[in-house]
Amino acid sequence: MVGVLIRYNRRNGDRVVKVFDGPNGYLDASRDRGFLRDMGKIGTDWEVAVIGSDSLETVKRTHSRYFSGHDRTRELEARFS
């Protein structure tokens, strides 16, 4: 089981993805305060989604719109921590 925390820019499709592995993956993702806390500070074009699934690959299939733009995880992860 994994929990996937996604920041998604509705305007341009950019995303930041953080994956939490293990039996409590979804709970860990939903409790990541550092990632969620700063969400409102970067603009209203961004949304947050917390998704529980058997794998990241499944999330990519079932929630494909979140994976249509550029992956900005490495560029922006310092900003969100």
Beta strands, then each sheet from edge to edge (+ up, - down):
strand 1: 2-9
strand 2: 15-21
strand 3: 46-53
sheet 1: 2+ 1- 3+
end
